[in-house]
Amino acid sequence: MDSTRELLGLFSGLSEISAGKFTIGLLVLFLCLLYWYSVAPYSKLERIGIKHPKPLPFVGNMFLFQKGFFEVQQQMVKKYGRVCGYYFGRRVTIMVADPDMLKQILVKDFSNFVNRMVRDTYVDSILFLQDAEWKHVRSLLTPTFSAAKMKEMCPLINQVTDILMENLKKYADSGKSFNIHKCYGNFSMDAIASVAFGTQVDSQNNPEDPFVKHAKMFFDFSFFKPIIFLSSKCQLMFYSMTRTGCQEGWLRPGRQDFLQLMLEARKSTPCTNVENFDMAQYDEWSESPSAQAAATSSSQRSPRKMLTEDNILGQAFIFFVAGYETTGNTLSFASYLLATHPECQATLLQEIDEFWELHNTPDYMNVQQLPYLDMVLAETLRMYPSGVRFGRVCKKDCVVNGQFFPEGTTLEVPVGALHYDPEFWPEPEKFKPERFTAEMKAKRHPFVYLPFGAGPRNCIGMRLAQMETKISLIRILSQYRFETCPETQVCLKLTLPFNSETSCDTVVQWRRE
């Protein structure tokens, strides 16, 4: 019996030792797998010859972008070259700031770089639709932003500009400085409500309007109110509006807002062949006989497919997001730059005075007759682009201008870095509208200036944004001029998209001789 007990005790001891070793072995294996997981993705850029900052385990280079992408991308292009990369977490991102390569990616090889990164919040908007679905929705919506439709939207823009003029009158009469960014934000809200949804609001005088309150929630977010939650709440507002419109039809004679035009497009067939689309020649191409022939061919090949309610909701939501702060920011920065550069403002005022001698009301056609205004706005968008970057996903392995890009890689276009590259823009920190004379533009590579993107997937609302900005500035500067005040920042820095580091404090003065 004693020998049996001793034998059982020996086995028990061995099992305890084996269990301990097994546990230690599992722990070592787990740590090895964890280490492999933390560093495995971080050799991809090196394997394809892309220079990049050294990544940290798990997070990659995320900490570099704690204060935004604008300045970091400038530094990376300067240090690592026009084609470089970084790891955002485990995701591989390649930055391309070479204009020749960008032309190849965004236009010539567009079929391999159609898609953006998908974000579920906006999955049904044209901004993030993919492949055939994006092509279908884009072909349906493109006529909504045609020259003819823009002409019909002009009265809506002028109506909300009337409210803006009345609000600016109060500041001009007082002579006090104010944050013009907030004023333009309210104007943009009114314009979006009218142009996009056929709703009249006066956000400056009626901040409690339900449309205004819910819409501003999206932009007044903080760390404790994640943007996903807020965007979902905003979508509930758009859902109720678009669903009501879909059910009731809302096909009323005389309505020319964006939602109405989408409802009309819902019953249309695709009429624009995006495969033949060149962003640099869109205005001319869309009116040409070849465009009409391509449209007919496309509609004959494609089966009839209507916009869904989710499609319409997605477009309405992204139209609001893209149109509200971007237009307000452009107007704010343009006003700030004119106030701090009185010689440029004097030249523009003279051009606007000559405009009013020939026209009674600004509209889609006649606002294109002010070349210096075009130059001022172009330079404003160079210095303060609405978005400092945009991306494309590589669908399959390819080689572009000698550089290999693997399937699934995100290619990022650092718009801010391109717009401030001293090789293309001498003294890039200075406001010089003369950079955009016809002669200067002809000498410069077109893909170093991308405020609205490029290629078939450029900003579909570019025409509307330009028209809205021009009409408002022409009318404002017909009566007022911008001046600086002690609170005006000498150098207004751009941080994140949709915002500036400081407010645009300005004085509006009457132009009385």
VEXDREN-2710 file (C-alpha; in Angstrom, 1 decimal):
% VEXDREN-2710
k/r/px/py/pz
1/MET/0.0/0.0/0.0
2/ASP/2.8/2.4/0.9
3/SER/4.5/1.8/-2.5
4/THR/1.2/2.5/-4.2
5/ARG/0.7/5.7/-2.4
6/GLU/4.3/6.8/-3.2
7/LEU/3.7/6.0/-6.9
8/LEU/0.4/8.0/-7.0
9/GLY/2.2/10.9/-5.2
10/LEU/4.9/10.8/-7.8
11/PHE/2.4/11.0/-10.7
12/SER/0.6/13.8/-9.0
13/GLY/3.8/15.8/-8.7
14/LEU/4.7/15.2/-12.3
15/SER/1.2/16.3/-13.4
16/GLU/1.5/19.5/-11.4
17/ILE/4.9/20.1/-13.0
18/SER/3.5/19.3/-16.5
19/ALA/0.5/21.6/-15.9
20/GLY/2.8/24.4/-14.9
21/LYS/5.0/23.9/-17.9
22/PHE/2.0/23.7/-20.2
23/THR/0.7/27.0/-18.7
24/ILE/4.0/28.7/-19.2
25/GLY/4.2/27.3/-22.7
26/LEU/0.8/28.7/-23.5
27/LEU/1.8/32.1/-22.1
28/VAL/5.0/32.1/-24.2
29/LEU/3.0/31.1/-27.3
30/PHE/0.5/33.9/-26.6
31/LEU/3.2/36.5/-26.1
32/CYS/4.9/35.4/-29.4
33/LEU/1.6/35.6/-31.3
34/LEU/0.8/38.9/-29.7
35/TYR/4.3/40.2/-30.8
36/TRP/3.8/38.9/-34.3
37/TYR/0.4/40.5/-34.5
38/SER/1.8/43.8/-33.2
39/VAL/4.6/44.0/-35.8
40/ALA/3.4/41.8/-38.7
41/PRO/1.9/44.5/-40.9
42/TYR/4.9/46.9/-40.5
43/SER/7.1/45.5/-43.1
44/LYS/4.8/45.9/-46.1
45/LEU/6.0/49.4/-47.0
46/GLU/9.6/48.5/-46.8
47/ARG/9.1/45.5/-49.0
48/ILE/7.7/47.7/-51.8
49/GLY/10.4/50.4/-51.4
50/ILE/8.2/53.1/-49.8
51/LYS/9.9/55.3/-47.2
52/HIS/8.0/55.9/-44.0
53/PRO/8.5/56.9/-40.3
54/LYS/9.2/54.0/-37.9
55/PRO/5.9/52.5/-36.6
56/LEU/5.1/51.5/-33.0
57/PRO/3.7/48.1/-32.2
58/PHE/-0.1/48.0/-32.5
59/VAL/-0.7/51.7/-33.2
60/GLY/1.7/52.2/-36.1
61/ASN/2.2/55.9/-36.7
62/MET/-1.2/57.1/-35.3
63/PHE/0.4/59.3/-32.6
64/LEU/2.0/61.5/-35.3
65/PHE/-1.5/62.7/-36.3
66/GLN/-2.7/63.8/-32.8
67/LYS/-3.0/67.4/-33.9
68/GLY/-4.3/66.7/-37.4
69/PHE/-2.9/65.7/-40.8
70/PHE/-2.0/69.0/-42.4
71/GLU/1.4/69.8/-41.0
72/VAL/2.5/66.2/-40.5
73/GLN/1.9/65.4/-44.2
74/GLN/3.9/68.4/-45.2
75/GLN/6.8/67.3/-43.1
76/MET/6.6/63.7/-44.3
77/VAL/6.7/64.7/-48.0
78/LYS/9.7/67.0/-47.3
79/LYS/11.5/64.2/-45.4
80/TYR/10.6/61.0/-47.2
81/GLY/9.7/62.2/-50.7
82/ARG/6.6/62.7/-52.9
83/VAL/5.7/59.0/-52.5
84/CYS/5.9/57.9/-48.9
85/GLY/3.7/56.0/-46.4
86/TYR/2.6/55.5/-42.9
87/TYR/0.7/53.0/-40.8
88/PHE/-2.6/54.2/-39.3
89/GLY/-2.9/51.4/-36.7
90/ARG/-2.5/48.3/-38.9
91/ARG/-3.7/49.9/-42.0
92/VAL/-1.2/50.6/-44.7
93/THR/-1.5/54.1/-46.3
94/ILE/0.7/55.4/-49.1
95/MET/0.8/59.1/-49.7
96/VAL/1.2/60.3/-53.3
97/ALA/2.2/63.9/-53.8
98/ASP/3.7/63.4/-57.3
99/PRO/1.4/65.2/-59.9
100/ASP/2.3/62.9/-62.8
101/MET/1.5/59.9/-60.7
102/LEU/-1.8/61.5/-59.5
103/LYS/-2.9/62.1/-63.0
104/GLN/-2.3/58.4/-63.8
105/ILE/-4.2/57.2/-60.6
106/LEU/-7.1/59.6/-60.7
107/VAL/-7.8/59.7/-64.4
108/LYS/-6.0/57.3/-66.7
109/ASP/-6.0/54.3/-64.3
110/PHE/-9.3/55.4/-62.6
111/SER/-10.9/52.0/-63.1
112/ASN/-8.4/50.5/-60.6
113/PHE/-8.9/53.3/-58.1
114/VAL/-12.6/53.9/-58.1
115/ASN/-13.4/53.4/-54.5
116/ARG/-12.9/55.4/-51.3
117/MET/-12.5/53.8/-47.9
118/VAL/-16.0/52.6/-46.8
119/ARG/-17.5/54.1/-43.7
120/ASP/-20.7/52.6/-42.7
121/THR/-22.2/55.8/-41.4
122/TYR/-22.4/57.2/-45.0
123/VAL/-22.5/53.9/-46.9
124/ASP/-25.5/55.0/-49.1
125/SER/-24.0/58.4/-50.0
126/ILE/-22.2/58.9/-53.3
127/LEU/-19.1/59.8/-51.3
128/PHE/-18.6/56.2/-50.3
129/LEU/-20.6/54.0/-52.7
130/GLN/-18.4/51.6/-54.6
131/ASP/-17.9/50.3/-58.2
132/ALA/-21.1/49.8/-60.2
133/GLU/-23.4/51.3/-57.5
134/TRP/-21.4/54.5/-57.4
135/LYS/-21.3/54.7/-61.2
136/HIS/-25.1/54.3/-61.3
137/VAL/-25.9/56.9/-58.7
138/ARG/-23.3/59.3/-60.1
139/SER/-24.8/59.1/-63.6
140/LEU/-28.3/59.8/-62.2
141/LEU/-27.2/62.7/-60.0
142/THR/-24.8/64.5/-62.4
143/PRO/-27.6/66.2/-64.3
144/THR/-28.9/67.6/-61.0
145/PHE/-25.7/69.8/-61.0
146/SER/-25.8/70.7/-64.7
147/ALA/-25.6/74.3/-65.8
148/ALA/-29.4/74.4/-66.5
149/LYS/-30.2/73.2/-62.9
150/MET/-27.7/75.7/-61.4
151/LYS/-29.6/78.5/-63.2
152/GLU/-32.8/77.3/-61.6
153/MET/-31.3/77.3/-58.1
154/CYS/-30.0/80.9/-58.4
155/PRO/-33.2/82.4/-57.0
156/LEU/-32.9/80.2/-53.9
157/ILE/-29.3/81.4/-53.4
158/ASN/-30.3/85.0/-53.8
159/GLN/-33.1/84.7/-51.3
160/VAL/-30.9/83.4/-48.5
161/THR/-28.3/86.1/-49.5
162/ASP/-31.0/88.7/-48.8
163/ILE/-31.1/87.5/-45.2
164/LEU/-27.3/87.5/-45.0
165/MET/-27.2/91.1/-46.2
166/GLU/-29.7/92.2/-43.6
167/ASN/-27.6/90.5/-40.9
168/LEU/-24.4/92.1/-42.1
169/LYS/-26.2/95.5/-42.1
170/LYS/-26.5/95.3/-38.3
171/TYR/-22.7/94.8/-37.9
172/ALA/-21.9/97.6/-40.4
173/ASP/-24.2/100.0/-38.6
174/SER/-22.6/99.2/-35.2
175/GLY/-19.0/99.3/-36.5
176/LYS/-18.1/96.6/-34.1
177/SER/-15.9/93.6/-34.8
178/PHE/-17.5/90.2/-34.9
179/ASN/-16.7/86.6/-35.8
180/ILE/-17.6/86.5/-39.5
181/HIS/-17.1/82.7/-39.5
182/LYS/-20.2/82.3/-37.4
183/CYS/-22.2/84.6/-39.6
184/TYR/-21.3/82.7/-42.7
185/GLY/-22.0/79.5/-41.0
186/ASN/-25.6/80.6/-40.5
187/PHE/-25.8/81.7/-44.1
188/SER/-24.6/78.3/-45.2
189/MET/-27.2/76.6/-43.0
190/ASP/-29.9/78.8/-44.6
191/ALA/-28.6/78.0/-48.1
192/ILE/-28.4/74.2/-47.4
193/ALA/-31.9/74.2/-46.0
194/SER/-33.3/76.0/-49.0
195/VAL/-31.2/74.5/-51.8
196/ALA/-31.1/71.0/-50.5
197/PHE/-34.4/70.5/-48.7
198/GLY/-36.7/73.3/-49.9
199/THR/-37.0/74.6/-46.3
200/GLN/-36.7/78.2/-45.4
201/VAL/-35.0/79.0/-42.1
202/ASP/-33.2/82.0/-40.6
203/SER/-30.6/80.4/-38.5
204/GLN/-29.1/83.7/-37.4
205/ASN/-32.4/85.1/-36.0
206/ASN/-34.0/81.8/-35.2
207/PRO/-31.4/79.4/-33.6
208/GLU/-34.2/77.3/-32.0
209/ASP/-35.5/76.2/-35.4
210/PRO/-35.6/72.3/-35.2
211/PHE/-33.6/72.0/-38.5
212/VAL/-30.9/74.4/-37.2
213/LYS/-30.7/72.7/-33.8
214/HIS/-30.4/69.1/-35.2
215/ALA/-28.0/70.1/-38.0
216/LYS/-25.6/72.0/-35.7
217/MET/-25.3/68.9/-33.5
218/PHE/-23.2/67.2/-36.1
219/PHE/-20.5/69.9/-36.0
220/ASP/-20.6/70.8/-32.3
221/PHE/-19.1/67.4/-31.3
222/SER/-16.5/66.8/-28.7
223/PHE/-14.5/63.8/-27.4
224/PHE/-17.4/62.8/-25.2
225/LYS/-20.0/63.0/-28.1
226/PRO/-18.5/60.8/-30.8
227/ILE/-19.2/61.8/-34.3
228/ILE/-20.8/58.5/-35.2
229/PHE/-23.5/59.0/-32.6
230/LEU/-24.2/62.5/-33.7
231/SER/-24.2/61.7/-37.4
232/SER/-26.8/58.9/-36.7
233/LYS/-29.0/61.5/-34.9
234/CYS/-28.7/63.8/-37.9
235/GLN/-29.6/61.0/-40.3
236/LEU/-32.9/60.6/-38.4
237/MET/-33.8/64.1/-39.3
238/PHE/-32.9/63.6/-42.9
239/TYR/-34.6/60.2/-43.0
240/SER/-38.0/61.7/-41.9
241/MET/-37.6/64.4/-44.6
242/THR/-36.5/62.2/-47.4
243/ARG/-39.0/59.4/-46.6
244/THR/-41.9/61.8/-46.5
245/GLY/-40.7/63.2/-49.9
246/CYS/-40.4/59.7/-51.3
247/GLN/-43.9/58.7/-50.1
248/GLU/-45.7/61.8/-51.1
249/GLY/-43.7/62.3/-54.3
250/TRP/-43.1/66.0/-53.7
251/LEU/-43.0/66.5/-57.4
252/ARG/-44.4/70.0/-57.2
253/PRO/-44.1/72.5/-60.1
254/GLY/-41.6/75.3/-59.4
255/ARG/-39.6/73.5/-56.7
256/GLN/-35.9/73.3/-57.7
257/ASP/-34.2/72.3/-54.5
258/PHE/-31.8/69.3/-54.4
259/LEU/-34.2/66.9/-52.7
260/GLN/-36.8/67.6/-55.4
261/LEU/-34.3/67.1/-58.1
262/MET/-33.2/63.8/-56.6
263/LEU/-36.8/62.6/-56.5
264/GLU/-37.0/63.4/-60.2
265/ALA/-33.7/61.6/-60.8
266/ARG/-35.1/58.6/-59.0
267/LYS/-37.4/58.1/-62.0
268/SER/-34.7/58.8/-64.5
269/THR/-32.3/56.5/-66.4
270/PRO/-28.5/57.1/-66.2
271/CYS/-27.5/59.8/-68.6
272/THR/-23.8/60.4/-68.0
273/ASN/-21.1/58.0/-69.0
274/VAL/-18.6/58.5/-66.2
275/GLU/-16.0/56.3/-67.9
276/ASN/-15.4/59.0/-70.5
277/PHE/-15.3/61.8/-67.9
278/ASP/-12.3/64.1/-67.5
279/MET/-12.5/66.4/-64.5
280/ALA/-10.5/69.1/-66.2
281/GLN/-12.9/69.4/-69.0
282/TYR/-16.2/68.7/-67.3
283/ASP/-18.1/71.9/-68.2
284/GLU/-17.2/71.7/-71.9
285/TRP/-17.6/67.9/-72.1
286/SER/-21.1/67.8/-70.5
287/GLU/-22.5/70.2/-73.1
288/SER/-20.8/68.6/-76.1
289/PRO/-22.4/66.3/-78.7
290/SER/-20.0/63.5/-77.7
291/ALA/-21.4/63.7/-74.1
292/GLN/-24.9/63.4/-75.4
293/ALA/-24.0/60.4/-77.6
294/ALA/-22.2/58.7/-74.7
295/ALA/-25.2/59.3/-72.5
296/THR/-27.5/57.7/-75.1
297/SER/-25.2/54.8/-75.4
298/SER/-25.0/54.4/-71.7
299/SER/-28.7/54.5/-71.1
300/GLN/-29.2/51.9/-73.9
301/ARG/-26.7/49.5/-72.3
302/SER/-27.9/49.9/-68.7
303/PRO/-31.1/48.5/-67.3
304/ARG/-33.4/51.0/-65.7
305/LYS/-32.6/51.2/-62.0
306/MET/-34.1/53.8/-59.7
307/LEU/-32.6/55.5/-56.6
308/THR/-33.7/53.8/-53.4
309/GLU/-34.9/55.7/-50.3
310/ASP/-31.5/54.8/-48.6
311/ASN/-29.7/56.3/-51.7
312/ILE/-31.7/59.5/-51.4
313/LEU/-31.1/59.7/-47.6
314/GLY/-27.4/59.1/-48.1
315/GLN/-27.1/61.9/-50.7
316/ALA/-29.1/64.3/-48.6
317/PHE/-26.9/63.7/-45.6
318/ILE/-23.6/64.0/-47.4
319/PHE/-24.9/67.1/-49.3
320/PHE/-25.5/68.7/-45.9
321/VAL/-22.1/67.7/-44.5
322/ALA/-20.2/68.8/-47.6
323/GLY/-22.2/72.0/-48.2
324/TYR/-22.6/73.5/-44.8
325/GLU/-19.1/74.1/-43.3
326/THR/-17.1/74.0/-46.5
327/THR/-18.9/77.0/-48.1
328/GLY/-19.0/78.9/-44.8
329/ASN/-15.3/78.3/-44.4
330/THR/-14.4/79.4/-47.9
331/LEU/-16.4/82.7/-47.4
332/SER/-14.8/83.2/-44.0
333/PHE/-11.2/82.7/-45.2
334/ALA/-11.8/84.8/-48.4
335/SER/-13.2/87.7/-46.2
336/TYR/-10.3/87.4/-43.8
337/LEU/-7.7/87.4/-46.7
338/LEU/-9.3/90.4/-48.3
339/ALA/-9.4/92.3/-45.0
340/THR/-5.7/91.6/-44.4
341/HIS/-4.8/92.4/-48.0
342/PRO/-6.5/95.7/-48.8
343/GLU/-4.8/96.1/-52.2
344/CYS/-6.3/92.9/-53.4
345/GLN/-9.7/94.0/-52.0
346/ALA/-9.5/97.3/-53.9
347/THR/-8.9/95.5/-57.1
348/LEU/-11.8/93.1/-56.5
349/LEU/-14.1/96.0/-55.5
350/GLN/-13.3/97.8/-58.8
351/GLU/-14.2/94.6/-60.8
352/ILE/-17.4/94.2/-58.8
353/ASP/-18.4/97.8/-59.4
354/GLU/-17.9/97.3/-63.1
355/PHE/-20.1/94.1/-62.9
356/TRP/-23.0/96.0/-61.4
357/GLU/-22.9/98.6/-64.2
358/LEU/-23.8/95.8/-66.6
359/HIS/-26.0/93.5/-64.5
360/ASN/-28.9/93.9/-62.1
361/THR/-28.7/90.5/-60.3
362/PRO/-25.9/87.9/-60.1
363/ASP/-26.8/84.6/-61.7
364/TYR/-25.0/81.4/-62.8
365/MET/-23.9/82.8/-66.1
366/ASN/-22.8/86.4/-65.3
367/VAL/-20.8/85.5/-62.1
368/GLN/-18.4/83.8/-64.4
369/GLN/-17.4/87.1/-65.9
370/LEU/-15.3/88.2/-63.0
371/PRO/-11.8/86.8/-63.5
372/TYR/-10.2/88.5/-60.5
373/LEU/-12.9/87.1/-58.2
374/ASP/-12.1/83.6/-59.6
375/MET/-8.4/84.2/-58.8
376/VAL/-9.2/85.3/-55.2
377/LEU/-11.4/82.3/-54.5
378/ALA/-8.9/79.9/-56.1
379/GLU/-6.1/81.3/-54.0
380/THR/-8.3/81.1/-50.9
381/LEU/-9.0/77.4/-51.6
382/ARG/-5.3/76.8/-52.2
383/MET/-4.4/78.2/-48.8
384/TYR/-7.4/76.9/-47.0
385/PRO/-8.7/73.8/-48.8
386/SER/-12.0/72.3/-47.6
387/GLY/-10.3/68.9/-47.2
388/VAL/-6.6/68.5/-46.6
389/ARG/-6.6/64.9/-48.0
390/PHE/-8.7/62.3/-49.8
391/GLY/-8.1/58.7/-50.5
392/ARG/-8.6/55.9/-53.0
393/VAL/-8.3/52.1/-52.6
394/CYS/-6.2/50.0/-55.0
395/LYS/-8.5/47.3/-56.4
396/LYS/-5.7/45.0/-57.7
397/ASP/-1.9/44.9/-57.8
398/CYS/-0.6/47.4/-60.3
399/VAL/2.5/49.5/-61.2
400/VAL/2.1/53.3/-61.7
401/ASN/5.0/55.2/-63.1
402/GLY/7.4/52.5/-61.9
403/GLN/6.0/52.2/-58.4
404/PHE/4.2/49.0/-57.3
405/PHE/1.0/49.3/-55.4
406/PRO/-0.5/46.1/-53.8
407/GLU/-4.2/45.2/-53.8
408/GLY/-6.2/46.7/-51.0
409/THR/-3.7/49.5/-50.2
410/THR/-5.1/52.9/-49.4
411/LEU/-3.6/55.7/-51.5
412/GLU/-3.9/59.1/-49.9
413/VAL/-3.7/62.4/-51.8
414/PRO/-2.2/65.1/-49.4
415/VAL/-4.0/68.1/-50.8
416/GLY/-2.6/70.4/-48.1
417/ALA/0.9/69.3/-48.8
418/LEU/0.5/69.8/-52.5
419/HIS/-1.0/73.3/-52.1
420/TYR/1.9/74.4/-49.9
421/ASP/4.8/72.8/-51.9
422/PRO/7.3/75.6/-52.6
423/GLU/8.4/73.9/-55.8
424/PHE/5.0/74.5/-57.3
425/TRP/4.0/77.5/-55.3
426/PRO/6.8/80.0/-54.4
427/GLU/6.2/81.6/-51.0
428/PRO/3.2/79.3/-50.4
429/GLU/2.3/81.0/-47.1
430/LYS/1.5/84.3/-48.9
431/PHE/-1.8/85.3/-50.5
432/LYS/-1.2/85.9/-54.2
433/PRO/-4.3/85.7/-56.4
434/GLU/-2.1/86.4/-59.4
435/ARG/-1.0/82.7/-59.2
436/PHE/-4.2/81.9/-61.0
437/THR/-3.9/84.1/-64.1
438/ALA/-4.4/82.2/-67.3
439/GLU/-0.7/82.5/-68.1
440/MET/0.4/81.1/-64.7
441/LYS/-2.1/78.2/-64.8
442/ALA/-0.8/77.2/-68.2
443/LYS/2.7/76.9/-66.8
444/ARG/1.7/74.8/-63.8
445/HIS/0.9/71.1/-63.6
446/PRO/-2.9/70.9/-63.1
447/PHE/-2.6/68.2/-60.5
448/VAL/-0.9/70.3/-57.9
449/TYR/-4.2/72.1/-57.2
450/LEU/-7.0/69.8/-56.1
451/PRO/-9.5/71.7/-53.9
452/PHE/-12.4/69.6/-55.4
453/GLY/-10.5/66.4/-56.1
454/ALA/-9.9/65.2/-59.6
455/GLY/-11.0/62.7/-62.2
456/PRO/-14.5/61.1/-62.5
457/ARG/-14.9/61.0/-58.8
458/ASN/-14.3/64.7/-58.2
459/CYS/-16.7/66.8/-56.1
460/ILE/-20.1/66.5/-57.7
461/GLY/-21.3/69.8/-56.0
462/MET/-18.4/71.9/-57.2
463/ARG/-20.6/74.1/-59.5
464/LEU/-23.1/74.8/-56.8
465/ALA/-20.4/75.6/-54.2
466/GLN/-18.7/78.1/-56.6
467/MET/-22.0/79.7/-57.5
468/GLU/-23.1/80.1/-53.9
469/THR/-19.8/81.6/-52.9
470/LYS/-19.6/84.0/-55.9
471/ILE/-23.1/85.3/-55.6
472/SER/-22.8/86.0/-51.9
473/LEU/-19.4/87.8/-52.2
474/ILE/-20.6/89.9/-55.2
475/ARG/-23.6/91.1/-53.3
476/ILE/-21.7/91.7/-50.0
477/LEU/-18.9/93.7/-51.7
478/SER/-21.3/95.8/-53.6
479/GLN/-22.3/97.5/-50.3
480/TYR/-19.6/96.7/-47.8
481/ARG/-15.8/96.2/-47.4
482/PHE/-13.9/94.1/-45.0
483/GLU/-11.4/95.6/-42.5
484/THR/-9.2/94.2/-39.8
485/CYS/-9.5/94.9/-36.1
486/PRO/-7.3/94.4/-33.0
487/GLU/-8.7/90.9/-32.6
488/THR/-7.9/89.9/-36.2
489/GLN/-5.3/87.1/-36.3
490/VAL/-2.2/88.1/-38.4
491/CYS/-1.8/84.5/-39.6
492/LEU/-4.9/82.3/-39.5
493/LYS/-3.7/78.7/-39.3
494/LEU/-5.6/75.8/-40.8
495/THR/-6.0/72.8/-38.5
496/LEU/-8.6/70.1/-39.2
497/PRO/-11.0/70.2/-42.1
498/PHE/-14.2/72.2/-41.4
499/ASN/-12.5/74.4/-38.9
500/SER/-9.8/77.0/-38.2
501/GLU/-7.6/77.3/-35.2
502/THR/-9.0/80.8/-34.4
503/SER/-12.1/82.8/-35.2
504/CYS/-12.1/85.2/-38.2
505/ASP/-12.7/88.4/-36.3
506/THR/-13.5/91.2/-38.9
507/VAL/-15.1/94.6/-39.2
508/VAL/-17.7/95.2/-42.0
509/GLN/-17.8/98.8/-43.2
510/TRP/-20.3/100.6/-45.5
511/ARG/-18.8/101.5/-48.9
512/ARG/-20.1/105.1/-48.8
513/GLU/-18.1/107.6/-50.8
END
